[in-house]
Amino acid sequence: ALCLLARYAVRKHLHTQRQAGRCMRPVLAVGSTEAVADLVRRTRRDPHFGWDVVGACVPTGTAVASVEDVPVLCDLD
């Protein structure tokens, strides 16, 4: 029972930290432009996932400068 209570407290603390923009993992999103845009919107809406999308790779490559204000770094090749 104590282990469950401790786990709950640690998860709540982690979610609070993520709401403040801390304890986030930088990630590179790879996929279609629509899929990357959807992922960026969802991770910004729900920071408890712990992801900070810092770059993207889409089929069109750098022909698109950014997707949802995330810089496009390369194409899928």
Protein Blocks (a to p, Z undefined) as FASTA:
>chain_A
ZZmmmmmmmmmmmmmmmmnopaiacdddeddfklmmmmmmmmmmmmmnopacfbdcdfkl
mmbmbgghiacfbdfZZ
